[in-house]
């Protein structure tokens, strides 16, 4: 079972060795953070020239990767081997992949007690034997965070830079950059310089300096659907596709907005936009719109929408539908 970065870092902080770790995801900040924490947990500073190794599975080959894992480290009791380009195995012939699976499976059945093998991949095809082997015999860490965790991360980043960020400002920042830690870090650095001399980075600072991702326009899609403006929603969808927004990202963003609407639907009818902002972790004006849209639709319709979006996500991952037609049909269904 895959773990979140937070749970993984808590586990390795206890010092228990892990024979093989898979870091899966594209966020550069989380990748660098996990690399650093792994090195800190298993290799003392003075030993890192001998006990930290970087390799490429594509360039070195799996024979060399496994051979190095079995080799005793020099002048250190434990070594960490970071292996890049792990997904390159998926481009091999079926015979080649089977050979890698057999070789790695044999190693993971009896891993070297002095080696922590760290395999890095932006994504892996869950249908292949290679991915199933890693899921079964290695600790898989998904390099992504929830929006709530991303807001906490924003506060931590601000503290590292010697400043503070208001909680609501942190939540809004996480929302408009889609919870991407690398983007949060970049924006926090910019905001810290802008707010220098002030007590904290405020919500107004975030709204002034940070440009929303195109995906954030999905809130407008939901507003149009709630108001029965199907043609406007289809036009906006066409614009999002033209701007390069990926179908999976649109579906994921829609699912996030519908989950937020369900949360808003469960709030008391007397809730004002400022109370809703705290509960929904979003700016007051956006919270007010969420409350309005949530009560435009029966809760059953909102729940059915989540089911439809889950099915759509599954279809996108298991087949290759025409993106425009697929998303247009999805909007009509919603």
Buried (B, 14 or more C-beta within 10 A) or exposed (E): EEBBBEEBBEBBEEEEEBBBBBBBBEBBBBBEBBBEBBBEBBBEEEBEEEBBBEBBBBEBEBEEBBEBBEBEBEEBEBBBBBBBBBBBBBEBEEEEBEBBBEBBBEBBEEBBEBBBBBBBBBEBEEEBBBBBBBBEBBBBBBBBBEBEBBBBBBBEBBEEBEBBBBBBBBBBBBBBBBBBBBBBBBBBEBBBEEBEEEEBBBBEBBBEBBEBBBBBBBBBBBBBBBEEBEEBBBEBBEEBBEEEBEBEBBBBBBBBBBBBBBBBBEBEEEBEBEBBBBEBBBBBEBBBBBBBBBBBBEEEEBEBBBEBBEEBBEBBEEEEBEBBEBBBEBBEEB
